[in-house]
Amino acid sequence: MLSLSAKGLTRGEIAAHLPEVCRTEMSKQTISSIADNCSPRSG
């Protein structure tokens, strides 16, 4: 999921892609939370 985000896919595109490839569903909010918590923070 993080690699898809790094490639520039939107949260909605990732949410649509997961059921096709991984046979799982995840909300855009959950994807955003995961991506936000794994992103490097400046400071």
Residue, then its C-alpha position, 0 to 999 in steps of 0.5 A: m500500500l505504501s509503495l502505491s502511495a509513493k508511486g502517486l496513487t490517490r487514497g481512493e485509487i489504492a482503496a479500489h486496487l486492494p480488493e482486486v489484488c489482495r482480496t481485502e477492503m480498506s477505507k480511504q480513511t484507514i489508508s490515509s491513517i496508515a500512510d500518514n503514520c508511516s511518512p517521514r516527519s519534518g522537524 
